[in-house]
Amino acid sequence: MCLLNRSAHGVNCFMKLAITQKRSAIGRAKDQKATIEALGIKRLSQQVVHNDTPQIRGMINKIKHLVEVEEVEG
C-alpha cells in the first residue's frame, strides 16, 4: 500500500517490518517482556507486521536478541 506524502512530491511507499519471535522471553527482564507484548507478539514463532518507524525500530533494538526482522514492502 502506498500512502500520499503531502510534504514531498507525489506518492511515497513506506516499508514495513515483519518481526518474528525466535527466542523465549522466559527469564528476561520485565521491560523486554513488555516490549514483546507491546509489539503484539503472543507466542514463539509468531510473526507480526508493523510500519517502519523510529519507535518500532527502538523497540526492536531493545529485544534484538529475541527476534528476527525482515523488511517487506507494504
C-alpha positions, 0 to 999 in steps of 0.5 A, a space after each residue: 500500500 502506498 500512502 500520499 506524502 503531502 510534504 514531498 512530491 507525489 506518492 511515497 511507499 513506506 516499508 514495513 517490518 515483519 518481526 518474528 519471535 525466535 527466542 523465549 522471553 522466559 527469564 528476561 527482564 520485565 521491560 523486554 517482556 513488555 516490549 514483546 507484548 507491546 509489539 503484539 507478539 503472543 507466542 514463539 514463532 509468531 510473526 507480526 507486521 508493523 510500519 517502519 518507524 523510529 519507535 518500532 525500530 527502538 523497540 526492536 533494538 531493545 529485544 534484538 536478541 529475541 527476534 528476527 526482522 525482515 523488511 517487506 514492502 507494504 
